[in-house]
Amino acid sequence: MQKETLKNTLLAIIACLLWSTAFVGIKIGLQYTTPIQFAGLRFFFSGLLLLPLVKSLPNYFISIKQNLWLVIKVSASQTFILYALFYWGVNMLDGALAAIIIGSQPLFAALTAHLMMSNDKMSLRKTLTISSGIGGIILIALPKGLSGPESLSELLGITLLVLANIASGVGNVFVSKNRGNISPVVLNSSQMIIGGALLFIFSLFTEPFNGFIFPSEYYMALGWLSFLSATAFSLWFFLLQKPSIKVSDLNIYKFIIPVFGATLSWMILPDESPDLISILGMIIIGASVVLYSLVASKN
């Protein structure tokens, strides 16, 4: 049992470390193209990258047909809605701040699991720790809306990322509720191909199409983002489908994302540097998530 718990923890940490690198790649890619177009290509190629891992293509399509409603729900919540909001939000913020807000995802995952799953309820202590994490977001967000039009745009970006967090929590619940019905690789590949295609088509009606002639830096960022999505989401779906794992408890490991994501952005992106409010908000969010983990382990 301890060995299994250690394995699950390691897989969750690997997935979160991969996700923490996404903010830098996204900011690089968005220098050359529009947000939704970039997101659509990223997830469409991520889904294709997983096809070689599928044992049988005929069985792949049969499995999708048998679980079509689940695939549609996960495609909509986990890719189309989540990443439309995510890329719009990230495009309005610096990479470090985006990493911090997305790092509060465990708090919203706990809330959605509480509302949508009968076996994943929050206690008073869990609620208090979640409230402190949301307080950290408010601390970061409040000054952004009080300093003129540019800051109002940042506040809108923060709001979009919070809505993206909620969409992610809903998608996690859909996956967890359908344990054993479909292979994690098949579910992840199909939902990313469908979600990515929908995002790209949506971008053609909402954003200017800039073609595909970009410098190598763009394609390196796109390739890395596609790889990390294919890998991280497959690991995550695999863990979510385990009966012993709760949505709220698994998402706690995402506290790693804001710490590494913000640090990488400050190290790699030339126009970004830490400020006191962002660091303090990150500490509050991280502390609340760690405290939640300690509380959950005692329940």
Backbone as CSV, one residue per row, in Angstrom:
resi,resn,N_x,N_y,N_z,CA_x,CA_y,CA_z,C_x,C_y,C_z
1,MET,0.832,-1.204,0.000,0.000,0.000,0.000,0.874,1.264,0.000
2,GLN,1.935,1.265,0.844,2.835,2.418,0.897,3.551,2.615,-0.433
3,LYS,3.951,1.497,-1.055,4.632,1.566,-2.341,3.709,2.151,-3.410
4,GLU,2.427,1.755,-3.371,1.442,2.276,-4.322,1.224,3.768,-4.116
5,THR,1.143,4.201,-2.855,0.964,5.626,-2.536,2.158,6.439,-3.023
6,LEU,3.360,5.906,-2.811,4.587,6.574,-3.258,4.611,6.704,-4.779
7,LYS,4.196,5.651,-5.467,4.142,5.670,-6.935,3.157,6.731,-7.423
8,ASN,1.964,6.779,-6.801,0.952,7.764,-7.185,1.455,9.192,-6.949
9,THR,2.120,9.379,-5.820,2.673,10.706,-5.492,3.708,11.125,-6.521
10,LEU,4.594,10.201,-6.893,5.649,10.497,-7.866,5.048,10.857,-9.220
11,LEU,4.040,10.105,-9.670,3.395,10.386,-10.953,2.708,11.747,-10.939
12,ALA,2.048,12.072,-9.826,1.374,13.369,-9.707,2.383,14.516,-9.752
13,ILE,3.513,14.342,-9.069,4.550,15.384,-9.048,5.159,15.576,-10.433
14,ILE,5.407,14.466,-11.150,5.956,14.563,-12.508,4.998,15.340,-13.413
15,ALA,3.699,15.010,-13.327,2.699,15.713,-14.141,2.702,17.209,-13.839
16,CYS,2.761,17.552,-12.566,2.721,18.965,-12.170,3.987,19.708,-12.572
17,LEU,5.144,19.038,-12.477,6.388,19.668,-12.923,6.353,19.952,-14.425
18,LEU,5.783,19.019,-15.189,5.635,19.250,-16.632,4.724,20.454,-16.883
19,TRP,3.587,20.503,-16.197,2.653,21.622,-16.387,3.283,22.959,-16.006
20,SER,4.171,22.947,-15.019,4.763,24.207,-14.564,5.641,24.849,-15.634
21,THR,6.086,24.059,-16.624,6.913,24.617,-17.704,6.068,25.238,-18.810
22,ALA,4.751,25.050,-18.746,3.887,25.480,-19.857,3.845,26.993,-20.004
23,PHE,3.900,27.732,-18.891,3.702,29.177,-18.951,4.765,29.860,-19.806
24,VAL,6.015,29.407,-19.684,7.096,29.981,-20.490,6.864,29.666,-21.965
25,GLY,6.534,28.408,-22.278,6.287,28.010,-23.667,5.135,28.775,-24.291
26,ILE,4.077,28.995,-23.516,2.918,29.727,-24.026,3.283,31.179,-24.333
27,LYS,3.997,31.810,-23.407,4.367,33.208,-23.627,5.275,33.355,-24.850
28,ILE,6.151,32.379,-25.096,7.009,32.410,-26.280,6.161,32.265,-27.544
29,GLY,5.264,31.266,-27.560,4.425,31.028,-28.729,3.500,32.188,-29.046
30,LEU,2.984,32.853,-28.024,2.029,33.944,-28.232,2.688,35.209,-28.777
31,GLN,3.999,35.225,-28.857,4.672,36.338,-29.531,4.418,36.312,-31.038
32,TYR,4.040,35.130,-31.569,3.945,34.955,-33.017,2.533,34.663,-33.511
33,THR,1.635,34.260,-32.634,0.318,33.850,-33.107,-0.750,34.217,-32.074
34,THR,-1.990,33.907,-32.410,-3.117,34.263,-31.541,-3.376,33.160,-30.511
35,PRO,-4.000,33.495,-29.366,-4.109,32.532,-28.258,-4.874,31.253,-28.585
36,ILE,-6.074,31.377,-29.164,-6.906,30.183,-29.363,-6.351,29.317,-30.483
37,GLN,-5.807,29.942,-31.517,-5.177,29.167,-32.588,-4.015,28.344,-32.041
38,PHE,-3.198,28.970,-31.206,-2.047,28.284,-30.616,-2.499,27.139,-29.723
39,ALA,-3.538,27.383,-28.923,-4.069,26.334,-28.041,-4.622,25.165,-28.845
40,GLY,-5.359,25.480,-29.923,-5.942,24.411,-30.735,-4.887,23.502,-31.339
41,LEU,-3.834,24.102,-31.891,-2.759,23.296,-32.487,-2.049,22.466,-31.417
42,ARG,-1.804,23.088,-30.263,-1.107,22.387,-29.183,-1.840,21.103,-28.803
43,PHE,-3.145,21.184,-28.573,-3.866,20.009,-28.074,-4.195,19.015,-29.169
44,PHE,-4.396,19.503,-30.381,-4.619,18.572,-31.492,-3.388,17.690,-31.689
45,PHE,-2.208,18.310,-31.696,-0.969,17.530,-31.856,-0.690,16.668,-30.627
46,SER,-1.076,17.141,-29.437,-0.910,16.326,-28.226,-1.680,15.024,-28.343
47,GLY,-2.929,15.135,-28.822,-3.748,13.932,-28.997,-3.150,12.979,-30.012
48,LEU,-2.608,13.527,-31.110,-1.989,12.686,-32.134,-0.741,11.977,-31.603
49,LEU,0.011,12.657,-30.730,1.226,12.055,-30.169,0.937,10.778,-29.391
50,LEU,-0.285,10.664,-28.866,-0.645,9.496,-28.062,-1.118,8.310,-28.906
51,LEU,-1.428,8.533,-30.165,-1.968,7.451,-30.997,-1.034,6.247,-31.111
52,PRO,0.311,6.441,-31.204,1.187,5.258,-31.254,1.102,4.375,-30.003
53,LEU,0.603,4.929,-28.881,0.481,4.143,-27.653,-0.800,3.325,-27.613
54,VAL,-1.685,3.564,-28.583,-2.944,2.823,-28.644,-2.674,1.463,-29.284
55,LYS,-3.107,0.387,-28.646,-2.791,-0.962,-29.111,-3.475,-1.293,-30.432
56,SER,-4.703,-0.802,-30.607,-5.469,-1.143,-31.805,-6.354,0.037,-32.187
57,LEU,-6.161,0.564,-33.402,-6.973,1.704,-33.835,-8.457,1.356,-33.947
58,PRO,-8.831,0.167,-34.475,-10.262,-0.176,-34.482,-10.866,-0.174,-33.075
59,ASN,-10.153,-0.746,-32.100,-10.648,-0.745,-30.720,-10.676,0.667,-30.142
60,TYR,-9.753,1.507,-30.594,-9.705,2.919,-30.175,-11.023,3.607,-30.523
61,PHE,-11.466,3.427,-31.780,-12.706,4.080,-32.223,-13.944,3.430,-31.599
62,ILE,-13.878,2.123,-31.365,-14.994,1.438,-30.694,-15.146,1.961,-29.271
63,SER,-14.022,2.112,-28.581,-14.044,2.611,-27.205,-14.594,4.034,-27.141
64,ILE,-14.216,4.867,-28.110,-14.744,6.237,-28.160,-16.255,6.212,-28.391
65,LYS,-16.705,5.364,-29.314,-18.143,5.267,-29.611,-18.934,4.819,-28.385
66,GLN,-18.377,3.861,-27.640,-19.055,3.347,-26.445,-19.107,4.377,-25.313
67,ASN,-18.160,5.297,-25.316,-18.075,6.307,-24.251,-18.161,7.727,-24.820
68,LEU,-18.947,7.876,-25.891,-18.966,9.132,-26.636,-19.382,10.318,-25.774
69,TRP,-20.396,10.144,-24.918,-20.869,11.257,-24.099,-19.790,11.714,-23.123
70,LEU,-19.059,10.759,-22.550,-17.955,11.097,-21.648,-16.863,11.851,-22.405
71,VAL,-16.488,11.360,-23.581,-15.446,12.020,-24.382,-15.857,13.450,-24.717
72,ILE,-17.128,13.652,-25.077,-17.615,14.997,-25.408,-17.561,15.909,-24.180
73,LYS,-18.004,15.402,-23.028,-18.000,16.221,-21.803,-16.585,16.611,-21.396
74,VAL,-15.665,15.650,-21.483,-14.281,15.933,-21.098,-13.617,16.856,-22.120
75,SER,-13.901,16.645,-23.417,-13.362,17.527,-24.456,-13.814,18.962,-24.229
76,ALA,-15.099,19.125,-23.885,-15.654,20.468,-23.696,-15.065,21.148,-22.465
77,SER,-15.064,20.428,-21.329,-14.644,21.062,-20.072,-13.131,21.117,-19.928
78,GLN,-12.442,20.010,-20.264,-11.022,19.882,-19.955,-10.115,20.489,-21.029
79,THR,-10.634,20.651,-22.238,-9.796,21.228,-23.300,-10.413,22.497,-23.885
80,PHE,-11.629,22.407,-24.449,-12.176,23.566,-25.174,-12.440,24.757,-24.249
81,ILE,-13.277,24.581,-23.229,-13.613,25.699,-22.338,-12.402,26.083,-21.492
82,LEU,-11.773,25.087,-20.867,-10.635,25.355,-19.987,-9.546,26.149,-20.710
83,TYR,-9.143,25.684,-21.895,-7.984,26.311,-22.525,-8.330,27.536,-23.368
84,ALA,-9.583,27.706,-23.766,-9.984,28.991,-24.347,-9.837,30.078,-23.276
85,LEU,-10.380,29.810,-22.092,-10.256,30.758,-20.978,-8.798,30.927,-20.559
86,PHE,-8.077,29.807,-20.496,-6.687,29.812,-20.049,-5.812,30.677,-20.956
87,TYR,-5.892,30.460,-22.269,-5.024,31.196,-23.188,-5.409,32.669,-23.265
88,TRP,-6.700,32.973,-23.214,-7.109,34.372,-23.166,-6.537,35.041,-21.912
89,GLY,-6.665,34.326,-20.785,-6.177,34.881,-19.522,-4.677,35.066,-19.503
90,VAL,-3.933,34.054,-19.949,-2.469,34.123,-19.955,-1.985,35.245,-20.871
91,ASN,-2.717,35.483,-21.981,-2.334,36.533,-22.921,-2.454,37.932,-22.310
92,MET,-3.230,38.055,-21.203,-3.421,39.348,-20.542,-2.499,39.536,-19.338
93,LEU,-1.747,38.495,-18.979,-0.939,38.540,-17.759,0.507,38.166,-18.065
94,ASP,1.407,38.476,-17.139,2.754,37.934,-17.287,2.749,36.475,-16.843
95,GLY,3.767,35.727,-17.308,3.788,34.276,-17.083,3.793,33.896,-15.617
96,ALA,4.512,34.673,-14.790,4.613,34.344,-13.367,3.268,34.498,-12.665
97,LEU,2.571,35.619,-12.940,1.269,35.836,-12.305,0.273,34.769,-12.755
98,ALA,0.304,34.412,-14.047,-0.580,33.356,-14.544,-0.310,32.040,-13.819
99,ALA,0.970,31.730,-13.602,1.337,30.499,-12.895,0.775,30.492,-11.475
100,ILE,0.812,31.648,-10.827,0.319,31.745,-9.449,-1.182,31.488,-9.390
101,ILE,-1.946,32.110,-10.303,-3.402,31.954,-10.298,-3.790,30.524,-10.647
102,ILE,-3.167,29.962,-11.674,-3.464,28.580,-12.039,-3.065,27.625,-10.912
103,GLY,-2.069,28.036,-10.128,-1.644,27.207,-8.997,-2.693,27.065,-7.911
104,SER,-3.728,27.916,-7.952,-4.815,27.783,-6.974,-5.847,26.749,-7.412
105,GLN,-5.580,26.073,-8.521,-6.514,25.090,-9.065,-6.981,24.037,-8.053
106,PRO,-6.099,23.539,-7.160,-6.564,22.540,-6.183,-7.734,23.027,-5.332
107,LEU,-7.766,24.302,-5.025,-8.836,24.837,-4.203,-10.169,24.749,-4.929
108,PHE,-10.165,25.053,-6.215,-11.402,24.996,-6.996,-11.779,23.552,-7.323
109,ALA,-10.780,22.681,-7.468,-11.065,21.257,-7.671,-11.790,20.683,-6.453
110,ALA,-11.365,21.112,-5.262,-12.019,20.647,-4.035,-13.465,21.129,-3.968
111,LEU,-13.690,22.367,-4.376,-15.050,22.914,-4.360,-15.965,22.182,-5.339
112,THR,-15.490,21.953,-6.572,-16.321,21.265,-7.557,-16.567,19.810,-7.156
113,ALA,-15.551,19.156,-6.603,-15.728,17.775,-6.138,-16.747,17.713,-5.005
114,HIS,-16.711,18.693,-4.110,-17.672,18.754,-3.003,-19.099,18.863,-3.535
115,LEU,-19.290,19.653,-4.583,-20.631,19.891,-5.130,-21.111,18.749,-6.019
116,MET,-20.175,18.036,-6.667,-20.570,17.073,-7.699,-20.374,15.615,-7.300
117,MET,-19.648,15.341,-6.185,-19.377,13.951,-5.809,-19.777,13.711,-4.351
118,SER,-20.488,12.633,-4.124,-21.001,12.350,-2.772,-19.916,11.859,-1.822
119,ASN,-18.819,11.308,-2.356,-17.771,10.735,-1.495,-16.551,11.641,-1.357
120,ASP,-16.704,12.925,-1.719,-15.557,13.831,-1.697,-15.978,15.186,-1.113
121,LYS,-16.528,15.144,0.100,-17.063,16.342,0.746,-15.977,17.060,1.552
122,MET,-16.183,18.349,1.733,-15.236,19.167,2.488,-15.689,19.306,3.937
123,SER,-14.735,19.239,4.837,-14.997,19.511,6.252,-14.812,21.007,6.501
124,LEU,-15.120,21.439,7.708,-14.939,22.851,8.064,-13.474,23.256,7.943
125,ARG,-12.574,22.379,8.397,-11.154,22.695,8.335,-10.673,22.830,6.893
126,LYS,-11.170,21.933,6.007,-10.822,22.032,4.593,-11.342,23.341,3.994
127,THR,-12.571,23.703,4.386,-13.172,24.942,3.876,-12.353,26.156,4.276
128,LEU,-11.864,26.171,5.512,-11.071,27.297,5.991,-9.750,27.414,5.238
129,THR,-9.132,26.276,4.954,-7.862,26.326,4.219,-8.088,26.791,2.779
130,ILE,-9.207,26.367,2.180,-9.533,26.814,0.825,-9.800,28.312,0.813
131,SER,-10.500,28.796,1.838,-10.790,30.229,1.935,-9.514,31.055,2.017
132,SER,-8.516,30.553,2.736,-7.254,31.292,2.837,-6.549,31.341,1.491
133,GLY,-6.657,30.256,0.710,-6.058,30.243,-0.628,-6.729,31.239,-1.550
134,ILE,-8.058,31.306,-1.490,-8.787,32.282,-2.299,-8.416,33.700,-1.851
135,GLY,-8.154,33.856,-0.543,-7.687,35.151,-0.035,-6.369,35.562,-0.682
136,GLY,-5.497,34.586,-0.933,-4.231,34.866,-1.608,-4.452,35.372,-3.028
137,ILE,-5.437,34.778,-3.723,-5.766,35.240,-5.078,-6.283,36.672,-5.041
138,ILE,-7.173,36.953,-4.071,-7.725,38.307,-3.937,-6.612,39.314,-3.659
139,LEU,-5.651,38.919,-2.826,-4.529,39.799,-2.509,-3.756,40.174,-3.773
140,ILE,-3.562,39.189,-4.661,-2.852,39.444,-5.912,-3.712,40.278,-6.866
141,ALA,-5.016,39.941,-6.919,-5.895,40.526,-7.925,-6.318,41.950,-7.610
142,LEU,-6.533,42.263,-6.328,-7.119,43.548,-5.954,-6.334,44.747,-6.457
143,PRO,-5.008,44.804,-6.261,-4.269,45.978,-6.762,-4.327,46.119,-8.275
144,LYS,-4.583,44.985,-8.974,-4.574,45.011,-10.435,-5.755,45.800,-10.996
145,GLY,-6.847,45.853,-10.251,-8.024,46.542,-10.749,-8.115,47.971,-10.295
146,LEU,-7.105,48.489,-9.607,-7.177,49.823,-9.017,-6.174,50.797,-9.615
147,SER,-5.527,50.424,-10.715,-4.433,51.255,-11.223,-4.584,51.611,-12.695
148,GLY,-5.819,51.700,-13.187,-6.027,52.154,-14.552,-6.378,51.038,-15.516
149,PRO,-6.569,51.375,-16.832,-7.049,50.424,-17.837,-6.189,49.177,-17.981
150,GLU,-4.847,49.354,-17.939,-3.971,48.192,-18.093,-4.184,47.200,-16.962
151,SER,-4.371,47.728,-15.747,-4.590,46.850,-14.605,-5.966,46.206,-14.650
152,LEU,-6.942,46.906,-15.217,-8.266,46.303,-15.394,-8.189,45.110,-16.347
153,SER,-7.346,45.211,-17.366,-7.122,44.095,-18.278,-6.504,42.914,-17.536
154,GLU,-5.562,43.193,-16.622,-4.963,42.133,-15.804,-6.013,41.488,-14.904
155,LEU,-6.912,42.307,-14.360,-7.971,41.777,-13.502,-8.884,40.847,-14.294
156,LEU,-9.195,41.231,-15.545,-9.996,40.359,-16.410,-9.241,39.059,-16.683
157,GLY,-7.927,39.145,-16.898,-7.125,37.947,-17.116,-7.167,37.009,-15.919
158,ILE,-7.084,37.576,-14.724,-7.166,36.774,-13.504,-8.531,36.093,-13.405
159,THR,-9.600,36.844,-13.723,-10.965,36.284,-13.677,-11.105,35.117,-14.645
160,LEU,-10.559,35.261,-15.853,-10.632,34.183,-16.847,-9.893,32.933,-16.352
161,LEU,-8.751,33.124,-15.692,-7.992,31.974,-15.188,-8.717,31.290,-14.030
162,VAL,-9.432,32.062,-13.202,-10.228,31.460,-12.126,-11.348,30.613,-12.728
163,LEU,-12.019,31.122,-13.773,-13.060,30.346,-14.456,-12.464,29.092,-15.103
164,ALA,-11.237,29.212,-15.616,-10.544,28.047,-16.178,-10.292,27.000,-15.095
165,ASN,-9.948,27.451,-13.894,-9.753,26.527,-12.769,-11.023,25.747,-12.462
166,ILE,-12.163,26.433,-12.513,-13.441,25.774,-12.244,-13.740,24.737,-13.327
167,ALA,-13.495,25.100,-14.600,-13.709,24.157,-15.706,-12.825,22.927,-15.545
168,SER,-11.595,23.130,-15.094,-10.680,22.010,-14.861,-11.216,21.081,-13.782
169,GLY,-11.740,21.662,-12.700,-12.309,20.851,-11.624,-13.479,20.011,-12.099
170,VAL,-14.341,20.608,-12.925,-15.498,19.881,-13.473,-15.023,18.731,-14.356
171,GLY,-14.016,18.983,-15.206,-13.480,17.925,-16.062,-12.871,16.793,-15.262
172,ASN,-12.184,17.110,-14.183,-11.610,16.078,-13.303,-12.693,15.191,-12.712
173,VAL,-13.814,15.790,-12.326,-14.925,15.023,-11.759,-15.516,14.080,-12.803
174,PHE,-15.681,14.555,-14.042,-16.199,13.695,-15.114,-15.318,12.459,-15.297
175,VAL,-13.991,12.656,-15.293,-13.061,11.536,-15.470,-13.147,10.581,-14.287
176,SER,-13.158,11.137,-13.083,-13.173,10.321,-11.873,-14.458,9.509,-11.739
177,LYS,-15.582,10.069,-12.169,-16.876,9.393,-12.048,-17.001,8.207,-13.010
178,ASN,-16.153,8.158,-14.014,-16.263,7.093,-15.019,-15.030,6.197,-15.009
179,ARG,-14.617,5.818,-13.801,-13.438,4.961,-13.650,-13.655,3.602,-14.303
180,GLY,-12.643,3.164,-15.067,-12.673,1.818,-15.616,-13.462,1.669,-16.896
181,ASN,-14.194,2.689,-17.323,-15.020,2.564,-18.530,-14.213,2.720,-19.812
182,ILE,-13.092,3.435,-19.734,-12.293,3.715,-20.928,-10.837,3.898,-20.512
183,SER,-9.917,3.465,-21.353,-8.485,3.617,-21.079,-8.124,5.092,-20.950
184,PRO,-7.281,5.444,-19.966,-6.863,6.852,-19.825,-6.201,7.395,-21.082
185,VAL,-5.420,6.560,-21.781,-4.738,7.011,-22.997,-5.757,7.300,-24.095
186,VAL,-6.747,6.411,-24.263,-7.781,6.610,-25.284,-8.600,7.855,-24.969
187,LEU,-9.012,8.003,-23.717,-9.802,9.167,-23.316,-9.014,10.457,-23.529
188,ASN,-7.750,10.467,-23.097,-6.947,11.669,-23.208,-6.669,12.029,-24.666
189,SER,-6.289,11.034,-25.467,-6.005,11.286,-26.876,-7.236,11.819,-27.605
190,SER,-8.366,11.153,-27.432,-9.576,11.544,-28.165,-10.088,12.905,-27.729
191,GLN,-10.066,13.170,-26.413,-10.601,14.451,-25.956,-9.709,15.613,-26.385
192,MET,-8.388,15.383,-26.470,-7.494,16.459,-26.911,-7.583,16.692,-28.421
193,ILE,-7.728,15.622,-29.199,-7.889,15.794,-30.651,-9.177,16.561,-30.951
194,ILE,-10.279,16.148,-30.314,-11.565,16.821,-30.540,-11.533,18.251,-30.001
195,GLY,-11.078,18.403,-28.751,-11.021,19.728,-28.143,-10.091,20.667,-28.893
196,GLY,-8.926,20.146,-29.307,-7.971,20.961,-30.055,-8.525,21.398,-31.401
197,ALA,-9.197,20.469,-32.107,-9.798,20.800,-33.399,-10.876,21.873,-33.238
198,LEU,-11.698,21.739,-32.189,-12.745,22.734,-31.934,-12.155,24.101,-31.613
199,LEU,-11.078,24.128,-30.822,-10.411,25.394,-30.508,-9.873,26.060,-31.778
200,PHE,-9.237,25.270,-32.645,-8.666,25.847,-33.865,-9.763,26.381,-34.782
201,ILE,-10.841,25.612,-34.938,-11.970,26.071,-35.772,-12.576,27.342,-35.182
202,PHE,-12.731,27.361,-33.863,-13.271,28.541,-33.173,-12.383,29.762,-33.417
203,SER,-11.065,29.539,-33.437,-10.133,30.654,-33.634,-10.280,31.290,-35.016
204,LEU,-10.677,30.497,-35.998,-10.823,31.023,-37.361,-11.954,32.050,-37.450
205,PHE,-12.924,31.961,-36.530,-14.048,32.904,-36.514,-13.826,34.067,-35.551
206,THR,-12.870,33.933,-34.659,-12.698,34.954,-33.611,-11.347,35.663,-33.654
207,GLU,-10.390,35.109,-34.402,-9.040,35.689,-34.440,-8.533,35.727,-35.878
208,PRO,-7.635,36.646,-36.194,-7.030,36.644,-37.536,-6.144,35.413,-37.729
209,PHE,-6.181,34.834,-38.914,-5.355,33.658,-39.198,-4.030,34.125,-39.777
210,ASN,-2.933,33.775,-39.119,-1.610,34.270,-39.499,-0.771,33.260,-40.273
211,GLY,-1.389,32.155,-40.691,-0.642,31.142,-41.423,0.240,30.316,-40.502
212,PHE,1.249,29.660,-41.083,2.099,28.762,-40.300,3.584,29.037,-40.494
213,ILE,3.924,30.191,-41.065,5.333,30.509,-41.284,5.834,31.330,-40.099
214,PHE,6.498,30.638,-39.177,7.019,31.270,-37.968,8.453,30.807,-37.741
215,PRO,9.220,31.503,-36.915,10.593,31.067,-36.620,10.621,29.770,-35.816
216,SER,11.795,29.167,-35.770,11.945,27.863,-35.102,11.567,27.928,-33.630
217,GLU,11.737,29.087,-32.979,11.390,29.236,-31.569,9.923,28.906,-31.319
218,TYR,9.054,29.326,-32.245,7.617,29.040,-32.136,7.369,27.535,-32.164
219,TYR,7.996,26.847,-33.129,7.746,25.412,-33.282,8.370,24.596,-32.147
220,MET,9.461,25.079,-31.589,10.037,24.419,-30.414,9.079,24.528,-29.225
221,ALA,8.493,25.713,-29.047,7.530,25.911,-27.962,6.292,25.043,-28.188
222,LEU,5.781,25.011,-29.423,4.603,24.203,-29.747,4.881,22.719,-29.533
223,GLY,6.057,22.258,-29.949,6.410,20.851,-29.777,6.504,20.463,-28.310
224,TRP,7.157,21.313,-27.510,7.286,21.011,-26.087,5.917,21.011,-25.400
225,LEU,5.082,21.986,-25.706,3.753,22.064,-25.093,2.897,20.854,-25.471
226,SER,3.004,20.416,-26.717,2.244,19.241,-27.153,2.703,17.994,-26.408
227,PHE,4.020,17.843,-26.276,4.569,16.690,-25.555,4.155,16.693,-24.087
228,LEU,4.290,17.843,-23.420,3.986,17.865,-21.982,2.507,17.629,-21.731
229,SER,1.640,18.129,-22.621,0.205,17.904,-22.448,-0.137,16.428,-22.602
230,ALA,0.420,15.811,-23.634,0.165,14.384,-23.862,0.603,13.559,-22.658
231,THR,1.768,13.872,-22.117,2.325,13.103,-21.000,1.614,13.405,-19.686
232,ALA,1.497,14.688,-19.356,0.940,15.071,-18.055,-0.528,14.686,-17.926
233,PHE,-1.317,14.920,-18.960,-2.739,14.589,-18.872,-2.963,13.075,-18.829
234,SER,-2.133,12.313,-19.528,-2.278,10.846,-19.469,-1.994,10.342,-18.058
235,LEU,-0.940,10.878,-17.425,-0.641,10.508,-16.042,-1.790,10.903,-15.120
236,TRP,-2.333,12.092,-15.325,-3.398,12.612,-14.458,-4.680,11.796,-14.590
237,PHE,-5.060,11.481,-15.835,-6.274,10.681,-16.055,-6.100,9.277,-15.481
238,PHE,-4.890,8.733,-15.601,-4.593,7.419,-15.023,-4.826,7.442,-13.510
239,LEU,-4.358,8.493,-12.848,-4.524,8.609,-11.395,-5.985,8.870,-11.017
240,LEU,-6.674,9.712,-11.790,-8.071,10.032,-11.484,-8.981,8.811,-11.578
241,GLN,-8.585,7.842,-12.391,-9.428,6.658,-12.573,-9.166,5.577,-11.525
242,LYS,-8.249,5.845,-10.587,-8.007,4.889,-9.510,-9.067,5.064,-8.415
243,PRO,-9.742,3.995,-8.000,-10.811,4.114,-7.002,-10.362,4.707,-5.669
244,SER,-9.093,4.520,-5.314,-8.612,4.983,-4.003,-8.275,6.472,-3.979
245,ILE,-8.301,7.118,-5.138,-7.864,8.513,-5.223,-9.064,9.440,-5.375
246,LYS,-9.121,10.470,-4.532,-10.176,11.478,-4.602,-9.691,12.667,-5.433
247,VAL,-10.634,13.289,-6.136,-10.309,14.438,-6.983,-9.633,15.541,-6.175
248,SER,-10.221,15.873,-5.029,-9.700,16.989,-4.227,-8.300,16.699,-3.708
249,ASP,-8.070,15.457,-3.270,-6.761,15.122,-2.697,-5.668,15.072,-3.762
250,LEU,-5.993,14.535,-4.953,-4.998,14.465,-6.023,-4.588,15.860,-6.482
251,ASN,-5.548,16.752,-6.593,-5.260,18.094,-7.105,-4.371,18.911,-6.176
252,ILE,-4.216,18.462,-4.933,-3.350,19.171,-3.995,-1.915,19.269,-4.527
253,TYR,-1.486,18.267,-5.288,-0.107,18.281,-5.782,0.147,19.430,-6.753
254,LYS,-0.912,20.052,-7.245,-0.735,21.161,-8.181,-0.173,22.405,-7.510
255,PHE,0.021,22.353,-6.192,0.673,23.495,-5.542,2.094,23.687,-6.082
256,ILE,2.644,22.635,-6.680,3.982,22.714,-7.277,3.986,23.684,-8.459
257,ILE,2.873,23.768,-9.171,2.825,24.520,-10.431,3.147,26.001,-10.252
258,PRO,2.497,26.729,-9.303,2.810,28.158,-9.216,4.250,28.439,-8.811
259,VAL,4.801,27.589,-7.942,6.164,27.814,-7.468,7.159,27.675,-8.618
260,PHE,7.113,26.540,-9.333,8.052,26.310,-10.423,7.703,27.141,-11.653
261,GLY,6.388,27.309,-11.920,5.971,28.084,-13.083,6.401,29.534,-12.978
262,ALA,6.163,30.145,-11.825,6.553,31.544,-11.629,8.075,31.693,-11.656
263,THR,8.774,30.774,-10.998,10.243,30.844,-10.956,10.853,30.727,-12.351
264,LEU,10.337,29.780,-13.155,10.842,29.622,-14.522,10.574,30.873,-15.352
265,SER,9.397,31.470,-15.181,9.062,32.689,-15.927,10.011,33.815,-15.563
266,TRP,10.295,33.962,-14.273,11.207,35.017,-13.828,12.637,34.764,-14.324
267,MET,13.007,33.490,-14.457,14.369,33.149,-14.883,14.557,33.277,-16.391
268,ILE,13.522,32.890,-17.170,13.693,32.743,-18.615,13.168,33.944,-19.405
269,LEU,11.996,34.487,-19.000,11.402,35.583,-19.765,12.052,36.910,-19.365
270,PRO,12.618,37.647,-20.309,13.417,38.829,-19.973,12.632,39.977,-19.350
271,ASP,11.340,40.088,-19.656,10.555,41.235,-19.182,9.843,40.969,-17.862
272,GLU,10.115,39.835,-17.225,9.386,39.479,-16.008,10.321,39.404,-14.807
273,SER,9.827,39.933,-13.694,10.586,39.878,-12.446,9.605,39.823,-11.285
274,PRO,10.001,39.268,-10.143,9.082,39.121,-9.011,8.770,40.449,-8.347
275,ASP,7.568,40.556,-7.767,7.231,41.694,-6.920,6.693,41.161,-5.598
276,LEU,6.700,41.991,-4.595,6.381,41.571,-3.227,4.976,40.993,-3.108
277,ILE,3.979,41.656,-3.740,2.593,41.201,-3.632,2.422,39.814,-4.248
278,SER,3.021,39.605,-5.434,2.908,38.299,-6.091,3.547,37.198,-5.259
279,ILE,4.727,37.496,-4.690,5.405,36.498,-3.858,4.586,36.188,-2.614
280,LEU,4.035,37.233,-1.964,3.221,37.024,-0.770,1.964,36.221,-1.098
281,GLY,1.302,36.564,-2.213,0.117,35.807,-2.628,0.447,34.357,-2.917
282,MET,1.598,34.126,-3.560,2.033,32.767,-3.868,2.287,31.978,-2.584
283,ILE,2.887,32.625,-1.594,3.159,31.960,-0.315,1.847,31.574,0.370
284,ILE,0.863,32.495,0.355,-0.437,32.220,0.992,-1.144,31.066,0.291
285,ILE,-1.172,31.115,-1.062,-1.829,30.040,-1.821,-1.123,28.702,-1.571
286,GLY,0.203,28.706,-1.657,0.953,27.467,-1.430,0.768,26.919,-0.035
287,ALA,0.778,27.824,0.975,0.606,27.391,2.368,-0.783,26.805,2.586
288,SER,-1.798,27.420,1.972,-3.169,26.930,2.155,-3.343,25.549,1.532
289,VAL,-2.686,25.331,0.387,-2.788,24.040,-0.282,-2.071,22.954,0.512
290,VAL,-0.887,23.287,1.035,-0.152,22.324,1.868,-0.945,22.010,3.133
291,LEU,-1.542,23.039,3.742,-2.361,22.842,4.933,-3.568,21.963,4.627
292,TYR,-4.168,22.185,3.451,-5.288,21.344,3.018,-4.852,19.888,2.923
293,SER,-3.679,19.670,2.366,-3.164,18.313,2.236,-2.998,17.645,3.597
294,LEU,-2.484,18.388,4.574,-2.305,17.854,5.923,-3.641,17.548,6.576
295,VAL,-4.615,18.434,6.387,-5.957,18.224,6.941,-6.616,17.005,6.304
296,ALA,-6.498,16.896,4.968,-7.122,15.784,4.245,-6.546,14.448,4.662
297,SER,-5.252,14.417,4.961,-4.595,13.157,5.331,-5.072,12.650,6.692
298,LYS,-5.659,13.531,7.495,-6.135,13.140,8.833,-7.601,12.733,8.828
299,ASN,-8.287,12.955,7.669,-9.715,12.645,7.582,-9.942,11.243,7.011
